[in-house]
């Protein structure tokens, strides 16, 4: 799933004390974050690996080429864009084998309290892709957190204003598979009811 430079970076990260393979997969997105969100001291090898990785133009994922492997794949539906917060979210969605479109990685979520405003994310680039035409649906797959929800609402409003004909959808949320109702919180259960469908 990973380009060779990313795999080398993950391998080096997993050598750090207390860092496993899954945790190491989340850290490359931190490395490519704006300077004020990146810790100031990193091991030398980590820094060398970071220098070999640059975001792709298409979705801000991690290849060295201008277009990532997903965007280079002619079998993918270019009319369908899935918006995620971080590159690791692309990997999570790809593992489902349910999405056949292309991605747009924002590089985080809106959080005014942390100083992360719309201009700090790749929202303008997303609007440019919509403005260029050929997009029929934007699927917003930001996290189900306060910042993720605020980001989703901001993007939805912007896309609707820019291109009213483009459908804007949000990933469904609700009860996880295998869970018991008694352990579900009110918000999760409420969303499950709101998103119910016919059997």
Buried (B, 14 or more C-beta within 10 A) or exposed (E): EBBEBBEBBBBBBBEBEEBEEEEBBBBBBBBBBEEEBEEEEBEEBBEEBBEEBBBBEBBBBBBEEEBBBBBEEEEBEBEBBBBBBBBBBBBEBEEEEEBEBBBBBBBBBBBEEEEBEBEBBBBEBBBEBBEEEEBBBBBBBBBBEEBBBBBBBBBBEBBBEEBEEBEBEBBEBBBEEEEEEEEBEEEBBEBBEEEEEEE
